[in-house]
Amino acid sequence: MPLSESPRLLLNCVDLLLDAVFLISADGRIRYVNAACEPIFGYTPDELIGQPLFDLVLPEDRARTLEEAALIMAGQPRVGFVNRYRRKDGRPVRVMWSARWSAADQLRIGVARDVTEQHHSQDLQAATYAVSEAAHHASDLDTLFPTIHDIIARLVPVAGLVVATCDGKGAGVHLAYGRDHHGAPLTVDERLAREHCHEVIASSQTQQLPDSALTPPETAGAGVFWLVVPLMDEADPIGALLLKAHPGTAFSDKDRELLGFVSAQVATAIERSRLKAELLRAARYDELTGLPNRRLFHDRIDTALARSRRRQGRMALLYIDLDDFKGVNDTLGHAAGDRLLQEIGRRLERCVRRADTVARLGGDEFVVILEDIHGPQDAAAVADKIHHSLRQPFAIADHTLHARASIGVAIHPEDGDDADSLIKHADRRMYRDKARG
């Protein structure tokens, strides 16, 4: 009997295949699927037929799944495409597809194979490499955390991620990052989240919690769970990851194993980024006052000059030298002198706008960059404000001190079009001011 006359026999043969065979209509609904779908997706054929297959795709994989479907329906057969689905029991499954479009039947024909196990070790390797690369390229923690979110979302389906970091040796916990899978801010009860983070960090054990344990009661979802994973770097607490599952799902044992491995890489990445930020800050900021140092000052003045030229505007440089600062060190000691420098730095910052720059060049020398001024009168007004501020008493080492300073002012573009010219003019005028007493 010709095979074409035996469709029932053909379907019975298809039902013996270990791979799932799907026939999908142009609108994305399942027209036929063989018995092999149940071990992969957890649904029987009767439960799936008539349903949109796309509804089972994990949210993180939907955009590229739509792109792949468009290629297939445009007549390009695809082999080896992998995406992730949610099984009937809520667990994710990774599926590899071979598919083509049958124009005559107006059906998408796809063969699906469960490759979850095969990809597990690859996922671990990929996660290690991706997190290491993220730590290397991130300029700070604010740029590192979104990248870590993307990496985790490619490994484990998450509806949202919160990163909590420890202040010092686990003394306090700060919620440094929190976003859902769309990138929108994630709402959690910060007090409850910190409490659970402390528990997890103290025990070094992962906890699974209901949404109500971390979310305000009015927004808590039924059947929604969180996984709180400790971040430990060589036994020292770094913080915790708080991962929110999609509604109606839970994290599997494989997910926990994968997240436990990834959390160690994330902890190392966070510590490395912190160290990099500290080194960068030490290279650009004055250790005593916390103000920009000479190197950062030169970067700032070059940037300010470029903006001033572009806007055809004006800017000013104030060169400030404290008068008789050596006497403070000689009479009260260097510790008192350091305290005075710190207080002076804070007062100088209060005399200018947030957009302006106060920097310490070294010793008792400070500079101020004033951007977008109307003319010399604006710079003179700030110089007078600084004089008045420094004349107010300082309480240092049980003594009341009054500081004085000599200030030289240079204006761009009148006094020059480059940093060296402005510095020379301001420095010369500062010494002239000092000579006048």
C-alpha positions as a Markdown table, in Angstrom:
| # | Residue | x | y | z |
|---|---|---|---|---|
| 1 | Met | 0.0 | 0.0 | 0.0 |
| 2 | Pro | 1.5 | 3.4 | -0.9 |
| 3 | Leu | 2.6 | 5.5 | 2.0 |
| 4 | Ser | 0.6 | 8.4 | 0.7 |
| 5 | Glu | -2.5 | 6.3 | 1.2 |
| 6 | Ser | -1.6 | 5.4 | 4.8 |
| 7 | Pro | -1.6 | 8.7 | 6.8 |
| 8 | Arg | -2.6 | 6.9 | 10.0 |
| 9 | Leu | 0.4 | 4.5 | 9.7 |
| 10 | Leu | 2.7 | 7.5 | 9.1 |
| 11 | Leu | 1.4 | 9.2 | 12.2 |
| 12 | Asn | 1.8 | 6.1 | 14.3 |
| 13 | Cys | 5.4 | 5.9 | 13.1 |
| 14 | Val | 5.9 | 9.6 | 14.0 |
| 15 | Asp | 4.6 | 8.8 | 17.5 |
| 16 | Leu | 7.5 | 6.4 | 18.0 |
| 17 | Leu | 10.1 | 9.1 | 17.5 |
| 18 | Leu | 12.1 | 10.4 | 20.5 |
| 19 | Asp | 12.1 | 13.9 | 19.2 |
| 20 | Ala | 8.9 | 16.0 | 19.2 |
| 21 | Val | 7.4 | 16.8 | 15.8 |
| 22 | Phe | 5.2 | 20.0 | 15.5 |
| 23 | Leu | 3.0 | 21.3 | 12.8 |
| 24 | Ile | 2.4 | 25.0 | 13.5 |
| 25 | Ser | -0.1 | 27.1 | 11.6 |
| 26 | Ala | 0.7 | 30.6 | 10.2 |
| 27 | Asp | -0.9 | 32.2 | 13.2 |
| 28 | Gly | 1.4 | 30.2 | 15.5 |
| 29 | Arg | -1.1 | 27.6 | 16.8 |
| 30 | Ile | -0.2 | 24.0 | 17.2 |
| 31 | Arg | -2.0 | 21.9 | 14.6 |
| 32 | Tyr | -0.3 | 18.6 | 15.4 |
| 33 | Val | 2.3 | 17.3 | 17.8 |
| 34 | Asn | 3.5 | 13.7 | 18.4 |
| 35 | Ala | 3.7 | 11.9 | 21.8 |
| 36 | Ala | 7.3 | 12.9 | 22.3 |
| 37 | Cys | 6.2 | 16.3 | 23.4 |
| 38 | Glu | 5.1 | 15.1 | 26.8 |
| 39 | Pro | 8.6 | 14.1 | 28.1 |
| 40 | Ile | 10.0 | 17.4 | 26.8 |
| 41 | Phe | 7.2 | 19.9 | 27.7 |
| 42 | Gly | 5.2 | 18.0 | 30.3 |
| 43 | Tyr | 1.9 | 18.4 | 28.2 |
| 44 | Thr | 0.1 | 15.7 | 26.3 |
| 45 | Pro | -0.6 | 16.3 | 22.6 |
| 46 | Asp | -4.3 | 16.9 | 23.4 |
| 47 | Glu | -3.3 | 19.7 | 25.8 |
| 48 | Leu | -1.1 | 21.4 | 23.3 |
| 49 | Ile | -3.1 | 21.1 | 20.0 |
| 50 | Gly | -4.8 | 24.4 | 19.3 |
| 51 | Gln | -2.6 | 26.4 | 21.7 |
| 52 | Pro | -0.1 | 29.1 | 20.7 |
| 53 | Leu | 3.4 | 27.5 | 21.1 |
| 54 | Phe | 4.9 | 31.0 | 21.6 |
| 55 | Asp | 3.0 | 31.3 | 24.9 |
| 56 | Leu | 5.4 | 28.6 | 26.4 |
| 57 | Val | 8.6 | 30.5 | 25.4 |
| 58 | Leu | 10.4 | 32.1 | 28.3 |
| 59 | Pro | 10.1 | 35.9 | 28.2 |
| 60 | Glu | 13.8 | 36.4 | 27.9 |
| 61 | Asp | 13.9 | 34.3 | 24.7 |
| 62 | Arg | 10.7 | 35.7 | 23.0 |
| 63 | Ala | 12.3 | 38.4 | 20.9 |
| 64 | Arg | 14.8 | 36.2 | 19.2 |
| 65 | Thr | 12.2 | 33.4 | 18.8 |
| 66 | Leu | 10.0 | 35.8 | 16.8 |
| 67 | Glu | 13.0 | 36.7 | 14.7 |
| 68 | Glu | 13.8 | 33.0 | 14.0 |
| 69 | Ala | 10.1 | 32.3 | 13.2 |
| 70 | Ala | 10.1 | 35.1 | 10.7 |
| 71 | Leu | 13.2 | 33.7 | 8.9 |
| 72 | Ile | 11.6 | 30.3 | 8.7 |
| 73 | Met | 8.3 | 31.7 | 7.3 |
| 74 | Ala | 10.3 | 33.7 | 4.8 |
| 75 | Gly | 11.5 | 30.4 | 3.3 |
| 76 | Gln | 14.8 | 29.9 | 5.1 |
| 77 | Pro | 15.1 | 26.4 | 6.7 |
| 78 | Arg | 16.7 | 26.6 | 10.2 |
| 79 | Val | 18.8 | 23.9 | 11.9 |
| 80 | Gly | 20.1 | 24.0 | 15.5 |
| 81 | Phe | 18.2 | 27.0 | 16.8 |
| 82 | Val | 18.0 | 26.8 | 20.7 |
| 83 | Asn | 15.5 | 28.6 | 22.9 |
| 84 | Arg | 13.9 | 27.9 | 26.3 |
| 85 | Tyr | 10.3 | 27.0 | 27.3 |
| 86 | Arg | 8.4 | 26.6 | 30.5 |
| 87 | Arg | 7.2 | 23.1 | 31.1 |
| 88 | Lys | 3.9 | 22.3 | 32.6 |
| 89 | Asp | 5.5 | 21.8 | 36.0 |
| 90 | Gly | 7.1 | 25.3 | 35.8 |
| 91 | Arg | 10.6 | 24.1 | 35.1 |
| 92 | Pro | 12.5 | 25.6 | 32.2 |
| 93 | Val | 13.6 | 23.3 | 29.3 |
| 94 | Arg | 16.1 | 24.1 | 26.6 |
| 95 | Val | 15.0 | 22.9 | 23.2 |
| 96 | Met | 17.0 | 22.7 | 19.9 |
| 97 | Trp | 14.9 | 23.0 | 16.7 |
| 98 | Ser | 15.1 | 22.0 | 13.1 |
| 99 | Ala | 12.3 | 23.7 | 11.2 |
| 100 | Arg | 11.1 | 24.8 | 7.7 |
| 101 | Trp | 8.0 | 26.4 | 6.2 |
| 102 | Ser | 5.7 | 24.4 | 3.9 |
| 103 | Ala | 4.1 | 27.0 | 1.6 |
| 104 | Ala | 1.8 | 24.4 | 0.1 |
| 105 | Asp | 0.4 | 23.4 | 3.5 |
| 106 | Gln | 0.8 | 26.8 | 5.1 |
| 107 | Leu | 2.4 | 25.1 | 8.1 |
| 108 | Arg | 5.7 | 25.5 | 9.9 |
| 109 | Ile | 7.2 | 22.0 | 10.4 |
| 110 | Gly | 9.5 | 21.7 | 13.4 |
| 111 | Val | 11.4 | 18.9 | 15.1 |
| 112 | Ala | 12.3 | 19.6 | 18.8 |
| 113 | Arg | 14.9 | 18.0 | 21.0 |
| 114 | Asp | 15.5 | 18.5 | 24.7 |
| 115 | Val | 19.2 | 19.6 | 25.1 |
| 116 | Thr | 19.0 | 20.9 | 28.7 |
| 117 | Glu | 21.5 | 18.4 | 30.1 |
| 118 | Gln | 23.9 | 18.8 | 27.2 |
| 119 | His | 24.0 | 22.6 | 27.7 |
| 120 | His | 24.5 | 22.5 | 31.4 |
| 121 | Ser | 28.3 | 22.3 | 31.5 |
| 122 | Gln | 28.5 | 24.7 | 28.6 |
| 123 | Asp | 26.4 | 27.2 | 30.6 |
| 124 | Leu | 28.8 | 27.0 | 33.5 |
| 125 | Gln | 31.8 | 27.7 | 31.2 |
| 126 | Ala | 30.0 | 30.5 | 29.4 |
| 127 | Ala | 28.8 | 32.1 | 32.7 |
| 128 | Thr | 32.4 | 32.1 | 34.1 |
| 129 | Tyr | 33.8 | 33.7 | 31.0 |
| 130 | Ala | 30.9 | 36.2 | 30.7 |
| 131 | Val | 31.1 | 37.4 | 34.3 |
| 132 | Ser | 34.9 | 37.7 | 34.1 |
| 133 | Glu | 34.7 | 39.7 | 30.9 |
| 134 | Ala | 32.0 | 41.9 | 32.5 |
| 135 | Ala | 34.2 | 42.7 | 35.5 |
| 136 | His | 37.1 | 43.5 | 33.3 |
| 137 | His | 35.2 | 45.9 | 31.1 |
| 138 | Ala | 32.8 | 47.5 | 33.6 |
| 139 | Ser | 34.0 | 51.0 | 34.7 |
| 140 | Asp | 32.1 | 50.7 | 38.1 |
| 141 | Leu | 29.4 | 48.6 | 39.9 |
| 142 | Asp | 26.6 | 50.6 | 38.3 |
| 143 | Thr | 27.6 | 49.4 | 34.9 |
| 144 | Leu | 28.5 | 45.9 | 36.1 |
| 145 | Phe | 25.1 | 45.0 | 37.7 |
| 146 | Pro | 23.0 | 45.3 | 34.5 |
| 147 | Thr | 25.5 | 43.1 | 32.7 |
| 148 | Ile | 25.3 | 40.5 | 35.4 |
| 149 | His | 21.5 | 40.6 | 35.2 |
| 150 | Asp | 21.7 | 39.9 | 31.4 |
| 151 | Ile | 24.1 | 37.0 | 32.0 |
| 152 | Ile | 22.0 | 35.4 | 34.7 |
| 153 | Ala | 18.8 | 35.8 | 32.5 |
| 154 | Arg | 20.5 | 33.9 | 29.7 |
| 155 | Leu | 21.1 | 31.0 | 32.1 |
| 156 | Val | 18.1 | 30.9 | 34.4 |
| 157 | Pro | 14.6 | 32.4 | 33.7 |
| 158 | Val | 14.1 | 35.3 | 36.1 |
| 159 | Ala | 11.4 | 37.8 | 36.4 |
| 160 | Gly | 13.7 | 40.2 | 38.3 |
| 161 | Leu | 17.0 | 40.6 | 40.0 |
| 162 | Val | 18.1 | 42.5 | 43.1 |
| 163 | Val | 21.8 | 42.8 | 44.0 |
| 164 | Ala | 22.6 | 43.5 | 47.7 |
| 165 | Thr | 26.1 | 44.4 | 48.7 |
| 166 | Cys | 27.7 | 44.4 | 52.1 |
| 167 | Asp | 29.2 | 47.6 | 53.6 |
| 168 | Gly | 32.5 | 46.5 | 55.2 |
| 169 | Lys | 32.7 | 42.9 | 56.6 |
| 170 | Gly | 29.0 | 42.3 | 56.4 |
| 171 | Ala | 28.1 | 45.0 | 58.8 |
| 172 | Gly | 25.4 | 46.5 | 56.7 |
| 173 | Val | 23.5 | 45.5 | 53.5 |
| 174 | His | 22.7 | 47.9 | 50.7 |
| 175 | Leu | 20.3 | 47.2 | 47.9 |
| 176 | Ala | 22.6 | 48.4 | 45.1 |
| 177 | Tyr | 20.5 | 47.2 | 42.1 |
| 178 | Gly | 17.0 | 46.1 | 41.4 |
| 179 | Arg | 15.3 | 45.6 | 37.9 |
| 180 | Asp | 12.7 | 43.3 | 36.4 |
| 181 | His | 13.2 | 41.4 | 33.2 |
| 182 | His | 12.0 | 44.5 | 31.2 |
| 183 | Gly | 14.6 | 46.7 | 32.9 |
| 184 | Ala | 12.0 | 48.6 | 35.0 |
| 185 | Pro | 12.7 | 49.3 | 38.7 |
| 186 | Leu | 11.8 | 46.3 | 40.9 |
| 187 | Thr | 9.7 | 46.9 | 44.0 |
| 188 | Val | 10.8 | 45.2 | 47.2 |
| 189 | Asp | 10.4 | 45.9 | 50.9 |
| 190 | Glu | 14.0 | 47.1 | 51.7 |
| 191 | Arg | 13.8 | 46.3 | 55.4 |
| 192 | Leu | 12.6 | 42.7 | 54.8 |
| 193 | Ala | 15.1 | 42.2 | 52.0 |
| 194 | Arg | 18.0 | 43.3 | 54.2 |
| 195 | Glu | 16.8 | 41.0 | 57.0 |
| 196 | His | 16.7 | 37.9 | 54.7 |
| 197 | Cys | 20.1 | 38.9 | 53.1 |
| 198 | His | 21.6 | 39.0 | 56.6 |
| 199 | Glu | 20.2 | 35.5 | 57.3 |
| 200 | Val | 21.5 | 34.1 | 54.1 |
| 201 | Ile | 24.9 | 35.6 | 54.4 |
| 202 | Ala | 25.3 | 34.5 | 58.0 |
| 203 | Ser | 24.3 | 30.9 | 57.1 |
| 204 | Ser | 25.9 | 30.8 | 53.7 |
| 205 | Gln | 22.8 | 28.9 | 52.6 |
| 206 | Thr | 20.4 | 29.7 | 49.8 |
| 207 | Gln | 16.8 | 30.4 | 50.7 |
| 208 | Gln | 13.6 | 30.1 | 48.7 |
| 209 | Leu | 10.9 | 32.5 | 49.9 |
| 210 | Pro | 7.4 | 33.5 | 48.9 |
| 211 | Asp | 6.8 | 36.9 | 47.3 |
| 212 | Ser | 5.1 | 38.1 | 50.4 |
| 213 | Ala | 8.4 | 37.7 | 52.3 |
| 214 | Leu | 10.1 | 40.4 | 50.2 |
| 215 | Thr | 7.4 | 42.4 | 48.6 |
| 216 | Pro | 4.9 | 44.9 | 50.1 |
| 217 | Pro | 1.5 | 43.1 | 50.8 |
| 218 | Glu | -0.4 | 45.2 | 48.3 |
| 219 | Thr | 1.9 | 44.1 | 45.4 |
| 220 | Ala | 2.8 | 40.5 | 46.5 |
| 221 | Gly | 1.8 | 37.8 | 44.0 |
| 222 | Ala | 0.4 | 34.4 | 44.8 |
| 223 | Gly | 2.5 | 31.5 | 43.5 |
| 224 | Val | 5.6 | 33.8 | 43.1 |
| 225 | Phe | 8.9 | 32.8 | 44.6 |
| 226 | Trp | 12.3 | 34.4 | 45.3 |
| 227 | Leu | 15.6 | 32.7 | 45.6 |
| 228 | Val | 18.2 | 34.5 | 47.8 |
| 229 | Val | 21.7 | 33.3 | 47.1 |
| 230 | Pro | 24.7 | 34.4 | 49.2 |
| 231 | Leu | 27.7 | 36.1 | 47.5 |
| 232 | Met | 30.9 | 34.9 | 49.2 |
| 233 | Asp | 34.5 | 35.7 | 48.1 |
| 234 | Glu | 36.9 | 33.3 | 49.9 |
| 235 | Ala | 34.5 | 33.0 | 52.8 |
| 236 | Asp | 34.1 | 36.8 | 53.2 |
| 237 | Pro | 30.6 | 38.1 | 52.6 |
| 238 | Ile | 30.1 | 40.3 | 49.5 |
| 239 | Gly | 26.3 | 40.4 | 49.5 |
| 240 | Ala | 23.5 | 38.4 | 48.0 |
| 241 | Leu | 21.5 | 37.9 | 44.8 |
| 242 | Leu | 17.7 | 38.0 | 45.1 |
| 243 | Leu | 16.1 | 36.4 | 42.1 |
| 244 | Lys | 12.4 | 36.5 | 41.4 |
| 245 | Ala | 10.8 | 33.6 | 39.5 |
| 246 | His | 8.1 | 34.1 | 36.9 |
| 247 | Pro | 4.6 | 33.6 | 38.3 |
| 248 | Gly | 3.6 | 29.9 | 38.6 |
| 249 | Thr | 7.3 | 28.7 | 38.3 |
| 250 | Ala | 10.0 | 27.7 | 40.8 |
| 251 | Phe | 13.7 | 27.3 | 40.6 |
| 252 | Ser | 14.8 | 23.8 | 39.9 |
| 253 | Asp | 17.7 | 21.9 | 41.5 |
| 254 | Lys | 19.7 | 22.5 | 38.3 |
| 255 | Asp | 18.9 | 26.2 | 38.5 |
| 256 | Arg | 20.1 | 26.3 | 42.1 |
| 257 | Glu | 23.3 | 24.4 | 41.2 |
| 258 | Leu | 24.0 | 26.8 | 38.3 |
| 259 | Leu | 23.2 | 29.9 | 40.4 |
| 260 | Gly | 25.4 | 28.6 | 43.3 |
| 261 | Phe | 28.3 | 28.4 | 40.8 |
| 262 | Val | 27.6 | 31.7 | 39.1 |
| 263 | Ser | 27.3 | 33.5 | 42.5 |
| 264 | Ala | 30.9 | 32.7 | 43.3 |
| 265 | Gln | 31.9 | 34.3 | 40.0 |
| 266 | Val | 29.7 | 37.3 | 40.6 |
| 267 | Ala | 31.2 | 37.8 | 44.1 |
| 268 | Thr | 34.7 | 37.8 | 42.6 |
| 269 | Ala | 33.6 | 40.2 | 39.9 |
| 270 | Ile | 32.1 | 42.6 | 42.4 |
| 271 | Glu | 35.2 | 42.6 | 44.6 |
| 272 | Arg | 37.4 | 43.1 | 41.5 |
| 273 | Ser | 35.3 | 46.1 | 40.4 |
| 274 | Arg | 35.4 | 47.6 | 43.9 |
| 275 | Leu | 39.2 | 47.3 | 43.9 |
| 276 | Lys | 39.4 | 48.8 | 40.5 |
| 277 | Ala | 37.2 | 51.7 | 41.6 |
| 278 | Glu | 39.3 | 52.3 | 44.7 |
| 279 | Leu | 42.5 | 52.3 | 42.6 |
| 280 | Leu | 40.9 | 54.7 | 40.1 |
| 281 | Arg | 39.8 | 57.0 | 42.9 |
| 282 | Ala | 43.2 | 56.9 | 44.5 |
| 283 | Ala | 44.7 | 57.9 | 41.2 |
| 284 | Arg | 42.3 | 60.8 | 40.6 |
| 285 | Tyr | 41.3 | 62.1 | 44.1 |
| 286 | Asp | 43.3 | 63.6 | 46.9 |
| 287 | Glu | 43.5 | 61.1 | 49.8 |
| 288 | Leu | 43.3 | 63.7 | 52.5 |
| 289 | Thr | 40.4 | 65.9 | 51.4 |
| 290 | Gly | 38.6 | 63.7 | 48.8 |
| 291 | Leu | 38.8 | 66.5 | 46.3 |
| 292 | Pro | 40.0 | 66.0 | 42.7 |
| 293 | Asn | 43.8 | 65.9 | 42.6 |
| 294 | Arg | 46.2 | 67.5 | 40.1 |
| 295 | Arg | 45.7 | 64.8 | 37.5 |
| 296 | Leu | 41.9 | 65.0 | 37.6 |
| 297 | Phe | 42.1 | 68.8 | 37.7 |
| 298 | His | 43.9 | 68.9 | 34.4 |
| 299 | Asp | 41.3 | 66.6 | 32.9 |
| 300 | Arg | 38.5 | 68.8 | 34.2 |
| 301 | Ile | 40.0 | 72.1 | 33.0 |
| 302 | Asp | 40.6 | 70.7 | 29.5 |
| 303 | Thr | 37.0 | 69.6 | 29.4 |
| 304 | Ala | 35.7 | 72.9 | 30.7 |
| 305 | Leu | 37.8 | 74.8 | 28.1 |
| 306 | Ala | 36.4 | 72.7 | 25.3 |
| 307 | Arg | 32.8 | 73.4 | 26.5 |
| 308 | Ser | 33.6 | 77.1 | 26.8 |
| 309 | Arg | 35.0 | 77.2 | 23.3 |
| 310 | Arg | 32.0 | 75.3 | 21.9 |
| 311 | Arg | 29.5 | 77.6 | 23.6 |
| 312 | Gln | 31.6 | 80.7 | 22.9 |
| 313 | Gly | 31.3 | 81.4 | 26.6 |
| 314 | Arg | 33.5 | 82.3 | 29.5 |
| 315 | Met | 35.0 | 80.3 | 32.4 |
| 316 | Ala | 37.3 | 81.3 | 35.3 |
| 317 | Leu | 40.2 | 79.7 | 37.2 |
| 318 | Leu | 40.8 | 80.6 | 40.8 |
| 319 | Tyr | 44.2 | 79.8 | 42.2 |
| 320 | Ile | 44.1 | 79.7 | 46.0 |
| 321 | Asp | 47.1 | 79.6 | 48.4 |
| 322 | Leu | 46.6 | 79.6 | 52.2 |
| 323 | Asp | 48.6 | 82.3 | 54.1 |
| 324 | Asp | 50.9 | 81.1 | 56.9 |
| 325 | Phe | 49.6 | 77.6 | 56.8 |
| 326 | Lys | 53.1 | 76.4 | 57.9 |
| 327 | Gly | 52.5 | 78.1 | 61.3 |
| 328 | Val | 49.5 | 75.8 | 62.0 |
| 329 | Asn | 51.7 | 72.7 | 61.4 |
| 330 | Asp | 54.5 | 74.1 | 63.5 |
| 331 | Thr | 52.4 | 75.1 | 66.5 |
| 332 | Leu | 49.6 | 72.5 | 66.5 |
| 333 | Gly | 51.1 | 69.6 | 64.6 |
| 334 | His | 50.5 | 68.0 | 61.2 |
| 335 | Ala | 47.3 | 66.2 | 62.4 |
| 336 | Ala | 45.7 | 69.6 | 63.1 |
| 337 | Gly | 47.0 | 70.9 | 59.8 |
| 338 | Asp | 45.4 | 68.0 | 58.0 |
| 339 | Arg | 42.1 | 68.6 | 59.8 |
| 340 | Leu | 42.2 | 72.3 | 58.8 |
| 341 | Leu | 42.9 | 71.3 | 55.1 |
| 342 | Gln | 39.9 | 69.0 | 55.2 |
| 343 | Glu | 37.6 | 71.7 | 56.6 |
| 344 | Ile | 38.9 | 74.2 | 54.1 |
| 345 | Gly | 38.1 | 71.8 | 51.2 |
| 346 | Arg | 34.6 | 71.4 | 52.5 |
| 347 | Arg | 34.1 | 75.2 | 52.8 |
| 348 | Leu | 35.4 | 75.8 | 49.3 |
| 349 | Glu | 32.9 | 73.3 | 47.9 |
| 350 | Arg | 30.1 | 75.2 | 49.6 |
| 351 | Cys | 31.2 | 78.4 | 47.9 |
| 352 | Val | 30.6 | 77.1 | 44.4 |
| 353 | Arg | 28.0 | 75.4 | 42.3 |
| 354 | Arg | 27.7 | 71.6 | 42.0 |
| 355 | Ala | 28.8 | 71.9 | 38.3 |
| 356 | Asp | 32.0 | 73.7 | 39.3 |
| 357 | Thr | 35.2 | 72.0 | 40.4 |
| 358 | Val | 37.3 | 72.4 | 43.5 |
| 359 | Ala | 40.6 | 70.6 | 43.5 |
| 360 | Arg | 43.7 | 70.3 | 45.7 |
| 361 | Leu | 47.0 | 70.6 | 43.8 |
| 362 | Gly | 49.0 | 69.6 | 46.9 |
| 363 | Gly | 50.2 | 71.2 | 50.2 |
| 364 | Asp | 48.1 | 74.3 | 50.9 |
| 365 | Glu | 47.2 | 75.0 | 47.2 |
| 366 | Phe | 43.7 | 74.7 | 45.9 |
| 367 | Val | 42.1 | 75.6 | 42.5 |
| 368 | Val | 38.5 | 76.3 | 41.5 |
| 369 | Ile | 37.1 | 76.0 | 38.0 |
| 370 | Leu | 34.0 | 78.1 | 37.4 |
| 371 | Glu | 32.2 | 77.3 | 34.2 |
| 372 | Asp | 29.6 | 79.3 | 32.2 |
| 373 | Ile | 30.2 | 82.7 | 33.9 |
| 374 | His | 29.0 | 86.1 | 32.6 |
| 375 | Gly | 32.3 | 87.9 | 33.2 |
| 376 | Pro | 35.1 | 88.7 | 35.7 |
| 377 | Gln | 32.6 | 90.1 | 38.2 |
| 378 | Asp | 31.2 | 86.5 | 38.7 |
| 379 | Ala | 34.7 | 85.2 | 39.5 |
| 380 | Ala | 35.4 | 88.1 | 41.8 |
| 381 | Ala | 32.1 | 87.5 | 43.7 |
| 382 | Val | 33.1 | 83.8 | 44.3 |
| 383 | Ala | 36.6 | 84.9 | 45.4 |
| 384 | Asp | 35.0 | 87.3 | 48.0 |
| 385 | Lys | 32.7 | 84.5 | 49.1 |
| 386 | Ile | 35.7 | 82.3 | 49.7 |
| 387 | His | 37.6 | 85.0 | 51.6 |
| 388 | His | 34.5 | 85.5 | 53.9 |
| 389 | Ser | 34.0 | 81.8 | 54.4 |
| 390 | Leu | 37.7 | 81.2 | 55.4 |
| 391 | Arg | 37.6 | 84.1 | 57.9 |
| 392 | Gln | 34.9 | 82.3 | 59.9 |
| 393 | Pro | 36.4 | 80.4 | 62.9 |
| 394 | Phe | 37.6 | 76.8 | 62.6 |
| 395 | Ala | 37.5 | 74.6 | 65.7 |
| 396 | Ile | 40.6 | 72.5 | 65.4 |
| 397 | Ala | 42.4 | 70.5 | 68.1 |
| 398 | Asp | 40.7 | 72.5 | 70.9 |
| 399 | His | 41.8 | 75.8 | 69.2 |
| 400 | Thr | 39.9 | 78.4 | 67.3 |
| 401 | Leu | 41.6 | 79.2 | 64.0 |
| 402 | His | 41.0 | 81.8 | 61.3 |
| 403 | Ala | 42.4 | 81.0 | 57.9 |
| 404 | Arg | 43.4 | 83.5 | 55.2 |
| 405 | Ala | 44.1 | 82.9 | 51.6 |
| 406 | Ser | 45.6 | 84.7 | 48.6 |
| 407 | Ile | 43.5 | 84.2 | 45.4 |
| 408 | Gly | 44.5 | 84.8 | 41.8 |
| 409 | Val | 41.9 | 84.8 | 39.0 |
| 410 | Ala | 42.2 | 84.1 | 35.3 |
| 411 | Ile | 39.4 | 84.4 | 32.7 |
| 412 | His | 38.9 | 82.4 | 29.5 |
| 413 | Pro | 39.2 | 83.6 | 26.8 |
| 414 | Glu | 40.7 | 87.0 | 27.8 |
| 415 | Asp | 43.7 | 85.5 | 29.7 |
| 416 | Gly | 44.3 | 82.6 | 27.3 |
| 417 | Asp | 42.8 | 79.7 | 25.4 |
| 418 | Asp | 44.6 | 76.8 | 27.0 |
| 419 | Ala | 45.1 | 75.5 | 30.6 |
| 420 | Asp | 48.8 | 76.4 | 30.9 |
| 421 | Ser | 48.1 | 80.1 | 30.1 |
| 422 | Leu | 45.2 | 80.3 | 32.6 |
| 423 | Ile | 47.2 | 78.6 | 35.3 |
| 424 | Lys | 50.2 | 81.0 | 34.8 |
| 425 | His | 47.9 | 84.1 | 34.9 |
| 426 | Ala | 46.1 | 82.9 | 38.0 |
| 427 | Asp | 49.3 | 81.9 | 39.7 |
| 428 | Arg | 51.0 | 85.3 | 39.0 |
| 429 | Arg | 47.9 | 87.2 | 40.3 |
| 430 | Met | 47.8 | 85.0 | 43.4 |
| 431 | Tyr | 51.4 | 85.9 | 44.3 |
| 432 | Arg | 50.6 | 89.6 | 43.6 |
| 433 | Asp | 47.7 | 89.3 | 46.0 |
| 434 | Lys | 49.9 | 87.6 | 48.6 |
| 435 | Ala | 52.6 | 90.4 | 48.2 |
| 436 | Arg | 49.9 | 93.0 | 48.9 |
| 437 | Gly | 49.3 | 91.2 | 52.2 |
